[in-house]
Amino acid sequence: MKVDSHLKRCKNCGKWTDGKLDHCNHCDHELDVEYKKEVQKRMDLGDPKLPIIQVRDHDPLWIKIAKRPIQVAQLILYAIMAFLVYLTTTFAH
Ligand SMILES: [Zn+2]
């Protein structure tokens, strides 16, 4: 049986259905649930809610000077972490 590339097999009823649709046109089962979960997972990982030291305007000058390198180091660290997450998710398959 030749299978068109746009066809997908429904995991619920096992029939081939149009892959451009969100739901199987035989049983209305949602298609690509795993794929959507994976996309959601990557978005969660790619957007880490980590606090970064904030320099406030009313801080004394020495605190601003002391905080600046910490802030830069944090940004570099987060950039490296985001890159590693990107690598692991890209080559996990
Ligand atoms: Zn189905």
PDB file of the backbone (N, CA, C, O) and the ligand in Angstrom, with CONECT records:
HET     ZN  A 101       1
ATOM      1  N   MET A   1       0.843  -1.200   0.000  1.00  0.00           N
ATOM      2  CA  MET A   1       0.000   0.000   0.000  1.00  0.00           C
ATOM      3  C   MET A   1       0.872   1.242   0.000  1.00  0.00           C
ATOM      4  O   MET A   1       1.699   1.432   0.892  1.00  0.00           O
ATOM      5  N   LYS A   2       0.685   2.079  -0.999  1.00  0.00           N
ATOM      6  CA  LYS A   2       1.430   3.323  -1.067  1.00  0.00           C
ATOM      7  C   LYS A   2       0.750   4.365  -0.176  1.00  0.00           C
ATOM      8  O   LYS A   2      -0.462   4.576  -0.232  1.00  0.00           O
ATOM      9  N   VAL A   3       1.577   4.999   0.640  1.00  0.00           N
ATOM     10  CA  VAL A   3       1.014   5.950   1.594  1.00  0.00           C
ATOM     11  C   VAL A   3       1.428   7.362   1.208  1.00  0.00           C
ATOM     12  O   VAL A   3       2.614   7.650   1.053  1.00  0.00           O
ATOM     13  N   ASP A   4       0.457   8.228   1.057  1.00  0.00           N
ATOM     14  CA  ASP A   4       0.765   9.632   0.774  1.00  0.00           C
ATOM     15  C   ASP A   4       1.411  10.275   1.990  1.00  0.00           C
ATOM     16  O   ASP A   4       1.060   9.965   3.129  1.00  0.00           O
ATOM     17  N   SER A   5       2.358  11.173   1.741  1.00  0.00           N
ATOM     18  CA  SER A   5       3.121  11.754   2.848  1.00  0.00           C
ATOM     19  C   SER A   5       2.256  12.613   3.774  1.00  0.00           C
ATOM     20  O   SER A   5       2.599  12.820   4.938  1.00  0.00           O
ATOM     21  N   HIS A   6       1.140  13.106   3.250  1.00  0.00           N
ATOM     22  CA  HIS A   6       0.314  13.964   4.111  1.00  0.00           C
ATOM     23  C   HIS A   6      -0.673  13.162   4.948  1.00  0.00           C
ATOM     24  O   HIS A   6      -1.414  13.714   5.762  1.00  0.00           O
ATOM     25  N   LEU A   7      -0.668  11.833   4.730  1.00  0.00           N
ATOM     26  CA  LEU A   7      -1.573  11.000   5.523  1.00  0.00           C
ATOM     27  C   LEU A   7      -0.910  10.599   6.835  1.00  0.00           C
ATOM     28  O   LEU A   7       0.301  10.383   6.893  1.00  0.00           O
ATOM     29  N   LYS A   8      -1.714  10.502   7.880  1.00  0.00           N
ATOM     30  CA  LYS A   8      -1.216  10.053   9.170  1.00  0.00           C
ATOM     31  C   LYS A   8      -2.106   8.945   9.683  1.00  0.00           C
ATOM     32  O   LYS A   8      -3.307   8.910   9.415  1.00  0.00           O
ATOM     33  N   ARG A   9      -1.495   8.041  10.426  1.00  0.00           N
ATOM     34  CA  ARG A   9      -2.279   6.960  10.997  1.00  0.00           C
ATOM     35  C   ARG A   9      -2.819   7.391  12.357  1.00  0.00           C
ATOM     36  O   ARG A   9      -2.076   7.818  13.241  1.00  0.00           O
ATOM     37  N   CYS A  10      -4.124   7.265  12.493  1.00  0.00           N
ATOM     38  CA  CYS A  10      -4.766   7.603  13.757  1.00  0.00           C
ATOM     39  C   CYS A  10      -4.409   6.537  14.785  1.00  0.00           C
ATOM     40  O   CYS A  10      -4.568   5.342  14.536  1.00  0.00           O
ATOM     41  N   LYS A  11      -3.918   6.988  15.960  1.00  0.00           N
ATOM     42  CA  LYS A  11      -3.518   6.040  17.003  1.00  0.00           C
ATOM     43  C   LYS A  11      -4.725   5.398  17.674  1.00  0.00           C
ATOM     44  O   LYS A  11      -4.600   4.353  18.312  1.00  0.00           O
ATOM     45  N   ASN A  12      -5.880   6.012  17.533  1.00  0.00           N
ATOM     46  CA  ASN A  12      -7.072   5.509  18.201  1.00  0.00           C
ATOM     47  C   ASN A  12      -7.742   4.406  17.393  1.00  0.00           C
ATOM     48  O   ASN A  12      -7.996   3.321  17.917  1.00  0.00           O
ATOM     49  N   CYS A  13      -8.035   4.678  16.104  1.00  0.00           N
ATOM     50  CA  CYS A  13      -8.776   3.698  15.304  1.00  0.00           C
ATOM     51  C   CYS A  13      -7.886   3.000  14.285  1.00  0.00           C
ATOM     52  O   CYS A  13      -8.315   2.032  13.657  1.00  0.00           O
ATOM     53  N   GLY A  14      -6.639   3.476  14.106  1.00  0.00           N
ATOM     54  CA  GLY A  14      -5.704   2.811  13.203  1.00  0.00           C
ATOM     55  C   GLY A  14      -5.928   3.079  11.730  1.00  0.00           C
ATOM     56  O   GLY A  14      -5.239   2.495  10.894  1.00  0.00           O
ATOM     57  N   LYS A  15      -6.856   3.932  11.390  1.00  0.00           N
ATOM     58  CA  LYS A  15      -7.116   4.260   9.990  1.00  0.00           C
ATOM     59  C   LYS A  15      -6.262   5.442   9.553  1.00  0.00           C
ATOM     60  O   LYS A  15      -5.828   6.248  10.375  1.00  0.00           O
ATOM     61  N   TRP A  16      -6.029   5.533   8.243  1.00  0.00           N
ATOM     62  CA  TRP A  16      -5.258   6.651   7.701  1.00  0.00           C
ATOM     63  C   TRP A  16      -6.189   7.849   7.529  1.00  0.00           C
ATOM     64  O   TRP A  16      -7.296   7.740   7.001  1.00  0.00           O
ATOM     65  N   THR A  17      -5.701   8.982   7.991  1.00  0.00           N
ATOM     66  CA  THR A  17      -6.515  10.185   7.905  1.00  0.00           C
ATOM     67  C   THR A  17      -5.662  11.348   7.435  1.00  0.00           C
ATOM     68  O   THR A  17      -4.434  11.264   7.451  1.00  0.00           O
ATOM     69  N   ASP A  18      -6.285  12.406   7.028  1.00  0.00           N
ATOM     70  CA  ASP A  18      -5.583  13.579   6.508  1.00  0.00           C
ATOM     71  C   ASP A  18      -4.737  14.220   7.615  1.00  0.00           C
ATOM     72  O   ASP A  18      -5.271  14.694   8.618  1.00  0.00           O
ATOM     73  N   GLY A  19      -3.400  14.229   7.421  1.00  0.00           N
ATOM     74  CA  GLY A  19      -2.496  14.738   8.433  1.00  0.00           C
ATOM     75  C   GLY A  19      -2.564  16.228   8.649  1.00  0.00           C
ATOM     76  O   GLY A  19      -2.021  16.741   9.627  1.00  0.00           O
ATOM     77  N   LYS A  20      -3.229  16.934   7.743  1.00  0.00           N
ATOM     78  CA  LYS A  20      -3.366  18.385   7.926  1.00  0.00           C
ATOM     79  C   LYS A  20      -4.469  18.721   8.921  1.00  0.00           C
ATOM     80  O   LYS A  20      -4.575  19.850   9.401  1.00  0.00           O
ATOM     81  N   LEU A  21      -5.284  17.720   9.218  1.00  0.00           N
ATOM     82  CA  LEU A  21      -6.373  17.947  10.172  1.00  0.00           C
ATOM     83  C   LEU A  21      -5.870  17.746  11.601  1.00  0.00           C
ATOM     84  O   LEU A  21      -4.912  17.008  11.834  1.00  0.00           O
ATOM     85  N   ASP A  22      -6.519  18.404  12.543  1.00  0.00           N
ATOM     86  CA  ASP A  22      -6.170  18.239  13.952  1.00  0.00           C
ATOM     87  C   ASP A  22      -6.791  16.972  14.538  1.00  0.00           C
ATOM     88  O   ASP A  22      -6.272  16.395  15.494  1.00  0.00           O
ATOM     89  N   HIS A  23      -7.908  16.553  13.948  1.00  0.00           N
ATOM     90  CA  HIS A  23      -8.620  15.393  14.484  1.00  0.00           C
ATOM     91  C   HIS A  23      -8.859  14.364  13.381  1.00  0.00           C
ATOM     92  O   HIS A  23      -9.062  14.716  12.220  1.00  0.00           O
ATOM     93  N   CYS A  24      -8.831  13.112  13.757  1.00  0.00           N
ATOM     94  CA  CYS A  24      -9.119  12.010  12.829  1.00  0.00           C
ATOM     95  C   CYS A  24     -10.525  12.188  12.258  1.00  0.00           C
ATOM     96  O   CYS A  24     -11.480  12.453  12.988  1.00  0.00           O
ATOM     97  N   ASN A  25     -10.630  12.034  10.919  1.00  0.00           N
ATOM     98  CA  ASN A  25     -11.962  12.204  10.339  1.00  0.00           C
ATOM     99  C   ASN A  25     -12.783  10.907  10.367  1.00  0.00           C
ATOM    100  O   ASN A  25     -13.865  10.845   9.784  1.00  0.00           O
ATOM    101  N   HIS A  26     -12.264   9.867  11.051  1.00  0.00           N
ATOM    102  CA  HIS A  26     -13.039   8.636  11.229  1.00  0.00           C
ATOM    103  C   HIS A  26     -13.649   8.586  12.633  1.00  0.00           C
ATOM    104  O   HIS A  26     -14.821   8.250  12.801  1.00  0.00           O
ATOM    105  N   CYS A  27     -12.828   8.928  13.644  1.00  0.00           N
ATOM    106  CA  CYS A  27     -13.305   8.772  15.025  1.00  0.00           C
ATOM    107  C   CYS A  27     -13.161  10.062  15.833  1.00  0.00           C
ATOM    108  O   CYS A  27     -13.504  10.089  17.015  1.00  0.00           O
ATOM    109  N   ASP A  28     -12.652  11.142  15.204  1.00  0.00           N
ATOM    110  CA  ASP A  28     -12.502  12.445  15.868  1.00  0.00           C
ATOM    111  C   ASP A  28     -11.447  12.444  16.979  1.00  0.00           C
ATOM    112  O   ASP A  28     -11.433  13.334  17.830  1.00  0.00           O
ATOM    113  N   HIS A  29     -10.569  11.442  16.965  1.00  0.00           N
ATOM    114  CA  HIS A  29      -9.475  11.398  17.938  1.00  0.00           C
ATOM    115  C   HIS A  29      -8.459  12.492  17.592  1.00  0.00           C
ATOM    116  O   HIS A  29      -8.164  12.717  16.418  1.00  0.00           O
ATOM    117  N   GLU A  30      -7.929  13.168  18.611  1.00  0.00           N
ATOM    118  CA  GLU A  30      -6.973  14.235  18.350  1.00  0.00           C
ATOM    119  C   GLU A  30      -5.647  13.657  17.873  1.00  0.00           C
ATOM    120  O   GLU A  30      -5.105  12.748  18.503  1.00  0.00           O
ATOM    121  N   LEU A  31      -5.123  14.174  16.770  1.00  0.00           N
ATOM    122  CA  LEU A  31      -3.865  13.693  16.205  1.00  0.00           C
ATOM    123  C   LEU A  31      -2.689  14.494  16.764  1.00  0.00           C
ATOM    124  O   LEU A  31      -2.837  15.632  17.210  1.00  0.00           O
ATOM    125  N   ASP A  32      -1.509  13.853  16.723  1.00  0.00           N
ATOM    126  CA  ASP A  32      -0.266  14.542  17.090  1.00  0.00           C
ATOM    127  C   ASP A  32      -0.257  15.085  18.505  1.00  0.00           C
ATOM    128  O   ASP A  32       0.344  16.129  18.758  1.00  0.00           O
ATOM    129  N   VAL A  33      -0.907  14.405  19.427  1.00  0.00           N
ATOM    130  CA  VAL A  33      -0.900  14.867  20.816  1.00  0.00           C
ATOM    131  C   VAL A  33       0.522  14.848  21.368  1.00  0.00           C
ATOM    132  O   VAL A  33       0.941  15.782  22.051  1.00  0.00           O
ATOM    133  N   GLU A  34       1.265  13.775  21.067  1.00  0.00           N
ATOM    134  CA  GLU A  34       2.637  13.649  21.561  1.00  0.00           C
ATOM    135  C   GLU A  34       3.523  14.757  20.993  1.00  0.00           C
ATOM    136  O   GLU A  34       4.365  15.326  21.689  1.00  0.00           O
ATOM    137  N   TYR A  35       3.308  15.049  19.699  1.00  0.00           N
ATOM    138  CA  TYR A  35       4.103  16.082  19.061  1.00  0.00           C
ATOM    139  C   TYR A  35       3.845  17.435  19.718  1.00  0.00           C
ATOM    140  O   TYR A  35       4.776  18.197  19.976  1.00  0.00           O
ATOM    141  N   LYS A  36       2.574  17.725  19.985  1.00  0.00           N
ATOM    142  CA  LYS A  36       2.228  19.002  20.624  1.00  0.00           C
ATOM    143  C   LYS A  36       2.800  19.097  22.027  1.00  0.00           C
ATOM    144  O   LYS A  36       3.245  20.160  22.457  1.00  0.00           O
ATOM    145  N   LYS A  37       2.783  17.956  22.748  1.00  0.00           N
ATOM    146  CA  LYS A  37       3.360  17.931  24.097  1.00  0.00           C
ATOM    147  C   LYS A  37       4.850  18.233  24.040  1.00  0.00           C
ATOM    148  O   LYS A  37       5.377  18.988  24.857  1.00  0.00           O
ATOM    149  N   GLU A  38       5.526  17.628  23.055  1.00  0.00           N
ATOM    150  CA  GLU A  38       6.960  17.826  22.888  1.00  0.00           C
ATOM    151  C   GLU A  38       7.269  19.296  22.607  1.00  0.00           C
ATOM    152  O   GLU A  38       8.209  19.861  23.166  1.00  0.00           O
ATOM    153  N   VAL A  39       6.476  19.901  21.741  1.00  0.00           N
ATOM    154  CA  VAL A  39       6.655  21.315  21.413  1.00  0.00           C
ATOM    155  C   VAL A  39       6.467  22.162  22.665  1.00  0.00           C
ATOM    156  O   VAL A  39       7.236  23.087  22.928  1.00  0.00           O
ATOM    157  N   GLN A  40       5.425  21.830  23.438  1.00  0.00           N
ATOM    158  CA  GLN A  40       5.143  22.570  24.671  1.00  0.00           C
ATOM    159  C   GLN A  40       6.297  22.431  25.653  1.00  0.00           C
ATOM    160  O   GLN A  40       6.679  23.396  26.315  1.00  0.00           O
ATOM    161  N   LYS A  41       6.860  21.199  25.745  1.00  0.00           N
ATOM    162  CA  LYS A  41       7.957  20.924  26.657  1.00  0.00           C
ATOM    163  C   LYS A  41       9.169  21.766  26.278  1.00  0.00           C
ATOM    164  O   LYS A  41       9.829  22.351  27.136  1.00  0.00           O
ATOM    165  N   ARG A  42       9.449  21.817  24.985  1.00  0.00           N
ATOM    166  CA  ARG A  42      10.602  22.607  24.518  1.00  0.00           C
ATOM    167  C   ARG A  42      10.414  24.082  24.824  1.00  0.00           C
ATOM    168  O   ARG A  42      11.360  24.773  25.202  1.00  0.00           O
ATOM    169  N   MET A  43       9.177  24.563  24.658  1.00  0.00           N
ATOM    170  CA  MET A  43       8.915  25.972  24.942  1.00  0.00           C
ATOM    171  C   MET A  43       9.112  26.259  26.428  1.00  0.00           C
ATOM    172  O   MET A  43       9.633  27.309  26.802  1.00  0.00           O
ATOM    173  N   ASP A  44       8.687  25.308  27.278  1.00  0.00           N
ATOM    174  CA  ASP A  44       8.873  25.475  28.722  1.00  0.00           C
ATOM    175  C   ASP A  44      10.352  25.511  29.070  1.00  0.00           C
ATOM    176  O   ASP A  44      10.786  26.342  29.868  1.00  0.00           O
ATOM    177  N   LEU A  45      11.136  24.599  28.466  1.00  0.00           N
ATOM    178  CA  LEU A  45      12.559  24.523  28.755  1.00  0.00           C
ATOM    179  C   LEU A  45      13.309  25.739  28.211  1.00  0.00           C
ATOM    180  O   LEU A  45      14.265  26.220  28.822  1.00  0.00           O
ATOM    181  N   GLY A  46      12.865  26.222  27.067  1.00  0.00           N
ATOM    182  CA  GLY A  46      13.542  27.344  26.427  1.00  0.00           C
ATOM    183  C   GLY A  46      13.249  28.676  27.082  1.00  0.00           C
ATOM    184  O   GLY A  46      13.836  29.697  26.721  1.00  0.00           O
ATOM    185  N   ASP A  47      12.341  28.667  28.045  1.00  0.00           N
ATOM    186  CA  ASP A  47      11.975  29.913  28.714  1.00  0.00           C
ATOM    187  C   ASP A  47      12.084  29.726  30.222  1.00  0.00           C
ATOM    188  O   ASP A  47      11.077  29.746  30.929  1.00  0.00           O
ATOM    189  N   PRO A  48      13.323  29.541  30.720  1.00  0.00           N
ATOM    190  CA  PRO A  48      13.486  29.298  32.155  1.00  0.00           C
ATOM    191  C   PRO A  48      13.162  30.545  32.964  1.00  0.00           C
ATOM    192  O   PRO A  48      13.647  31.640  32.680  1.00  0.00           O
ATOM    193  N   LYS A  49      12.331  30.348  33.977  1.00  0.00           N
ATOM    194  CA  LYS A  49      11.928  31.497  34.810  1.00  0.00           C
ATOM    195  C   LYS A  49      12.934  31.661  35.953  1.00  0.00           C
ATOM    196  O   LYS A  49      12.598  31.470  37.122  1.00  0.00           O
ATOM    197  N   LEU A  50      14.156  32.014  35.602  1.00  0.00           N
ATOM    198  CA  LEU A  50      15.193  32.174  36.608  1.00  0.00           C
ATOM    199  C   LEU A  50      15.384  33.658  36.915  1.00  0.00           C
ATOM    200  O   LEU A  50      15.391  34.503  36.020  1.00  0.00           O
ATOM    201  N   PRO A  51      15.538  33.944  38.197  1.00  0.00           N
ATOM    202  CA  PRO A  51      15.680  35.359  38.562  1.00  0.00           C
ATOM    203  C   PRO A  51      17.058  35.895  38.199  1.00  0.00           C
ATOM    204  O   PRO A  51      18.068  35.211  38.364  1.00  0.00           O
ATOM    205  N   ILE A  52      17.084  37.099  37.714  1.00  0.00           N
ATOM    206  CA  ILE A  52      18.350  37.776  37.428  1.00  0.00           C
ATOM    207  C   ILE A  52      18.412  38.993  38.348  1.00  0.00           C
ATOM    208  O   ILE A  52      17.435  39.725  38.507  1.00  0.00           O
ATOM    209  N   ILE A  53      19.571  39.186  38.942  1.00  0.00           N
ATOM    210  CA  ILE A  53      19.745  40.319  39.874  1.00  0.00           C
ATOM    211  C   ILE A  53      19.392  41.624  39.173  1.00  0.00           C
ATOM    212  O   ILE A  53      19.884  41.924  38.085  1.00  0.00           O
ATOM    213  N   GLN A  54      18.540  42.376  39.815  1.00  0.00           N
ATOM    214  CA  GLN A  54      18.132  43.652  39.243  1.00  0.00           C
ATOM    215  C   GLN A  54      18.909  44.791  39.904  1.00  0.00           C
ATOM    216  O   GLN A  54      19.072  44.830  41.123  1.00  0.00           O
ATOM    217  N   VAL A  55      19.374  45.695  39.083  1.00  0.00           N
ATOM    218  CA  VAL A  55      20.034  46.896  39.611  1.00  0.00           C
ATOM    219  C   VAL A  55      18.982  48.002  39.652  1.00  0.00           C
ATOM    220  O   VAL A  55      18.452  48.423  38.623  1.00  0.00           O
ATOM    221  N   ARG A  56      18.698  48.456  40.867  1.00  0.00           N
ATOM    222  CA  ARG A  56      17.666  49.481  41.016  1.00  0.00           C
ATOM    223  C   ARG A  56      18.304  50.870  41.054  1.00  0.00           C
ATOM    224  O   ARG A  56      19.457  51.035  41.453  1.00  0.00           O
ATOM    225  N   ASP A  57      17.540  51.835  40.639  1.00  0.00           N
ATOM    226  CA  ASP A  57      18.053  53.202  40.537  1.00  0.00           C
ATOM    227  C   ASP A  57      18.463  53.789  41.884  1.00  0.00           C
ATOM    228  O   ASP A  57      19.387  54.597  41.967  1.00  0.00           O
ATOM    229  N   HIS A  58      17.749  53.362  42.954  1.00  0.00           N
ATOM    230  CA  HIS A  58      18.063  53.938  44.269  1.00  0.00           C
ATOM    231  C   HIS A  58      19.158  53.180  45.011  1.00  0.00           C
ATOM    232  O   HIS A  58      19.471  53.522  46.152  1.00  0.00           O
ATOM    233  N   ASP A  59      19.752  52.154  44.387  1.00  0.00           N
ATOM    234  CA  ASP A  59      20.871  51.452  45.025  1.00  0.00           C
ATOM    235  C   ASP A  59      22.082  52.380  45.105  1.00  0.00           C
ATOM    236  O   ASP A  59      22.307  53.192  44.208  1.00  0.00           O
ATOM    237  N   PRO A  60      22.870  52.256  46.193  1.00  0.00           N
ATOM    238  CA  PRO A  60      24.116  53.046  46.249  1.00  0.00           C
ATOM    239  C   PRO A  60      25.046  52.649  45.101  1.00  0.00           C
ATOM    240  O   PRO A  60      24.946  51.553  44.551  1.00  0.00           O
ATOM    241  N   LEU A  61      25.930  53.545  44.761  1.00  0.00           N
ATOM    242  CA  LEU A  61      26.816  53.342  43.610  1.00  0.00           C
ATOM    243  C   LEU A  61      27.645  52.068  43.727  1.00  0.00           C
ATOM    244  O   LEU A  61      27.824  51.344  42.748  1.00  0.00           O
ATOM    245  N   TRP A  62      28.158  51.795  44.953  1.00  0.00           N
ATOM    246  CA  TRP A  62      29.020  50.613  45.120  1.00  0.00           C
ATOM    247  C   TRP A  62      28.235  49.318  44.901  1.00  0.00           C
ATOM    248  O   TRP A  62      28.799  48.325  44.441  1.00  0.00           O
ATOM    249  N   ILE A  63      26.929  49.320  45.230  1.00  0.00           N
ATOM    250  CA  ILE A  63      26.107  48.127  44.987  1.00  0.00           C
ATOM    251  C   ILE A  63      25.901  47.951  43.486  1.00  0.00           C
ATOM    252  O   ILE A  63      25.951  46.835  42.970  1.00  0.00           O
ATOM    253  N   LYS A  64      25.668  49.063  42.792  1.00  0.00           N
ATOM    254  CA  LYS A  64      25.523  48.989  41.330  1.00  0.00           C
ATOM    255  C   LYS A  64      26.786  48.417  40.689  1.00  0.00           C
ATOM    256  O   LYS A  64      26.720  47.576  39.792  1.00  0.00           O
ATOM    257  N   ILE A  65      27.944  48.893  41.172  1.00  0.00           N
ATOM    258  CA  ILE A  65      29.227  48.418  40.625  1.00  0.00           C
ATOM    259  C   ILE A  65      29.419  46.945  40.965  1.00  0.00           C
ATOM    260  O   ILE A  65      29.916  46.177  40.142  1.00  0.00           O
ATOM    261  N   ALA A  66      29.021  46.540  42.198  1.00  0.00           N
ATOM    262  CA  ALA A  66      29.192  45.143  42.622  1.00  0.00           C
ATOM    263  C   ALA A  66      28.219  44.222  41.885  1.00  0.00           C
ATOM    264  O   ALA A  66      28.556  43.077  41.583  1.00  0.00           O
ATOM    265  N   LYS A  67      27.028  44.713  41.598  1.00  0.00           N
ATOM    266  CA  LYS A  67      26.006  43.866  40.967  1.00  0.00           C
ATOM    267  C   LYS A  67      26.268  43.645  39.475  1.00  0.00           C
ATOM    268  O   LYS A  67      25.911  42.605  38.921  1.00  0.00           O
ATOM    269  N   ARG A  68      26.880  44.612  38.846  1.00  0.00           N
ATOM    270  CA  ARG A  68      27.041  44.546  37.388  1.00  0.00           C
ATOM    271  C   ARG A  68      27.736  43.269  36.913  1.00  0.00           C
ATOM    272  O   ARG A  68      27.205  42.582  36.040  1.00  0.00           O
ATOM    273  N   PRO A  69      28.943  42.920  37.477  1.00  0.00           N
ATOM    274  CA  PRO A  69      29.591  41.668  37.005  1.00  0.00           C
ATOM    275  C   PRO A  69      28.766  40.426  37.306  1.00  0.00           C
ATOM    276  O   PRO A  69      28.777  39.470  36.531  1.00  0.00           O
ATOM    277  N   ILE A  70      28.040  40.434  38.446  1.00  0.00           N
ATOM    278  CA  ILE A  70      27.190  39.280  38.797  1.00  0.00           C
ATOM    279  C   ILE A  70      26.087  39.126  37.749  1.00  0.00           C
ATOM    280  O   ILE A  70      25.773  38.020  37.310  1.00  0.00           O
ATOM    281  N   GLN A  71      25.512  40.257  37.363  1.00  0.00           N
ATOM    282  CA  GLN A  71      24.447  40.266  36.360  1.00  0.00           C
ATOM    283  C   GLN A  71      24.961  39.714  35.024  1.00  0.00           C
ATOM    284  O   GLN A  71      24.303  38.896  34.382  1.00  0.00           O
ATOM    285  N   VAL A  72      26.131  40.172  34.627  1.00  0.00           N
ATOM    286  CA  VAL A  72      26.732  39.723  33.364  1.00  0.00           C
ATOM    287  C   VAL A  72      27.028  38.230  33.437  1.00  0.00           C
ATOM    288  O   VAL A  72      26.761  37.494  32.487  1.00  0.00           O
ATOM    289  N   ALA A  73      27.591  37.774  34.584  1.00  0.00           N
ATOM    290  CA  ALA A  73      27.902  36.352  34.759  1.00  0.00           C
ATOM    291  C   ALA A  73      26.634  35.521  34.698  1.00  0.00           C
ATOM    292  O   ALA A  73      26.629  34.447  34.095  1.00  0.00           O
ATOM    293  N   GLN A  74      25.552  36.000  35.314  1.00  0.00           N
ATOM    294  CA  GLN A  74      24.279  35.285  35.288  1.00  0.00           C
ATOM    295  C   GLN A  74      23.741  35.164  33.861  1.00  0.00           C
ATOM    296  O   GLN A  74      23.279  34.100  33.449  1.00  0.00           O
ATOM    297  N   LEU A  75      23.806  36.247  33.128  1.00  0.00           N
ATOM    298  CA  LEU A  75      23.313  36.234  31.747  1.00  0.00           C
ATOM    299  C   LEU A  75      24.099  35.248  30.890  1.00  0.00           C
ATOM    300  O   LEU A  75      23.523  34.530  30.072  1.00  0.00           O
ATOM    301  N   ILE A  76      25.430  35.217  31.083  1.00  0.00           N
ATOM    302  CA  ILE A  76      26.273  34.284  30.328  1.00  0.00           C
ATOM    303  C   ILE A  76      25.922  32.850  30.717  1.00  0.00           C
ATOM    304  O   ILE A  76      25.798  31.978  29.857  1.00  0.00           O
ATOM    305  N   LEU A  77      25.763  32.611  32.029  1.00  0.00           N
ATOM    306  CA  LEU A  77      25.408  31.278  32.527  1.00  0.00           C
ATOM    307  C   LEU A  77      24.078  30.819  31.945  1.00  0.00           C
ATOM    308  O   LEU A  77      23.958  29.674  31.511  1.00  0.00           O
ATOM    309  N   TYR A  78      23.085  31.689  31.930  1.00  0.00           N
ATOM    310  CA  TYR A  78      21.759  31.338  31.410  1.00  0.00           C
ATOM    311  C   TYR A  78      21.817  31.093  29.901  1.00  0.00           C
ATOM    312  O   TYR A  78      21.116  30.231  29.370  1.00  0.00           O
ATOM    313  N   ALA A  79      22.656  31.859  29.232  1.00  0.00           N
ATOM    314  CA  ALA A  79      22.809  31.662  27.781  1.00  0.00           C
ATOM    315  C   ALA A  79      23.405  30.290  27.499  1.00  0.00           C
ATOM    316  O   ALA A  79      22.982  29.606  26.567  1.00  0.00           O
ATOM    317  N   ILE A  80      24.395  29.883  28.309  1.00  0.00           N
ATOM    318  CA  ILE A  80      25.017  28.560  28.155  1.00  0.00           C
ATOM    319  C   ILE A  80      23.989  27.468  28.462  1.00  0.00           C
ATOM    320  O   ILE A  80      23.915  26.470  27.744  1.00  0.00           O
ATOM    321  N   MET A  81      23.196  27.651  29.522  1.00  0.00           N
ATOM    322  CA  MET A  81      22.167  26.675  29.888  1.00  0.00           C
ATOM    323  C   MET A  81      21.120  26.539  28.781  1.00  0.00           C
ATOM    324  O   MET A  81      20.712  25.431  28.432  1.00  0.00           O
ATOM    325  N   ALA A  82      20.693  27.671  28.239  1.00  0.00           N
ATOM    326  CA  ALA A  82      19.698  27.653  27.165  1.00  0.00           C
ATOM    327  C   ALA A  82      20.251  26.935  25.943  1.00  0.00           C
ATOM    328  O   ALA A  82      19.532  26.209  25.255  1.00  0.00           O
ATOM    329  N   PHE A  83      21.544  27.146  25.680  1.00  0.00           N
ATOM    330  CA  PHE A  83      22.193  26.492  24.549  1.00  0.00           C
ATOM    331  C   PHE A  83      22.259  24.985  24.764  1.00  0.00           C
ATOM    332  O   PHE A  83      22.017  24.214  23.835  1.00  0.00           O
ATOM    333  N   LEU A  84      22.588  24.557  25.990  1.00  0.00           N
ATOM    334  CA  LEU A  84      22.659  23.127  26.303  1.00  0.00           C
ATOM    335  C   LEU A  84      21.288  22.478  26.188  1.00  0.00           C
ATOM    336  O   LEU A  84      21.167  21.362  25.683  1.00  0.00           O
ATOM    337  N   VAL A  85      20.258  23.172  26.654  1.00  0.00           N
ATOM    338  CA  VAL A  85      18.882  22.666  26.535  1.00  0.00           C
ATOM    339  C   VAL A  85      18.526  22.516  25.057  1.00  0.00           C
ATOM    340  O   VAL A  85      17.910  21.531  24.651  1.00  0.00           O
ATOM    341  N   TYR A  86      18.922  23.502  24.266  1.00  0.00           N
ATOM    342  CA  TYR A  86      18.673  23.463  22.834  1.00  0.00           C
ATOM    343  C   TYR A  86      19.362  22.254  22.196  1.00  0.00           C
ATOM    344  O   TYR A  86      18.769  21.555  21.374  1.00  0.00           O
ATOM    345  N   LEU A  87      20.620  22.015  22.582  1.00  0.00           N
ATOM    346  CA  LEU A  87      21.372  20.889  22.038  1.00  0.00           C
ATOM    347  C   LEU A  87      20.725  19.558  22.419  1.00  0.00           C
ATOM    348  O   LEU A  87      20.554  18.686  21.567  1.00  0.00           O
ATOM    349  N   THR A  88      20.368  19.400  23.683  1.00  0.00           N
ATOM    350  CA  THR A  88      19.812  18.117  24.140  1.00  0.00           C
ATOM    351  C   THR A  88      18.465  17.846  23.497  1.00  0.00           C
ATOM    352  O   THR A  88      18.163  16.698  23.172  1.00  0.00           O
ATOM    353  N   THR A  89      17.643  18.876  23.303  1.00  0.00           N
ATOM    354  CA  THR A  89      16.340  18.649  22.692  1.00  0.00           C
ATOM    355  C   THR A  89      16.489  18.409  21.191  1.00  0.00           C
ATOM    356  O   THR A  89      15.708  17.659  20.606  1.00  0.00           O
ATOM    357  N   THR A  90      17.483  19.037  20.564  1.00  0.00           N
ATOM    358  CA  THR A  90      17.662  18.885  19.120  1.00  0.00           C
ATOM    359  C   THR A  90      18.196  17.500  18.764  1.00  0.00           C
ATOM    360  O   THR A  90      17.769  16.900  17.778  1.00  0.00           O
ATOM    361  N   PHE A  91      19.132  16.994  19.569  1.00  0.00           N
ATOM    362  CA  PHE A  91      19.767  15.731  19.216  1.00  0.00           C
ATOM    363  C   PHE A  91      19.231  14.547  20.023  1.00  0.00           C
ATOM    364  O   PHE A  91      19.816  13.465  20.002  1.00  0.00           O
ATOM    365  N   ALA A  92      18.118  14.752  20.733  1.00  0.00           N
ATOM    366  CA  ALA A  92      17.539  13.678  21.555  1.00  0.00           C
ATOM    367  C   ALA A  92      16.893  12.598  20.692  1.00  0.00           C
ATOM    368  O   ALA A  92      16.695  11.476  21.158  1.00  0.00           O
ATOM    369  N   HIS A  93      16.559  12.922  19.433  1.00  0.00           N
ATOM    370  CA  HIS A  93      15.819  11.966  18.600  1.00  0.00           C
ATOM    371  C   HIS A  93      16.765  11.144  17.715  1.00  0.00           C
ATOM    372  O   HIS A  93      16.311  10.293  16.951  1.00  0.00           O
TER     373      HIS A  93
HETATM  374 ZN    ZN A 101      -9.381   7.641  14.281  1.00  0.00          ZN2+
END
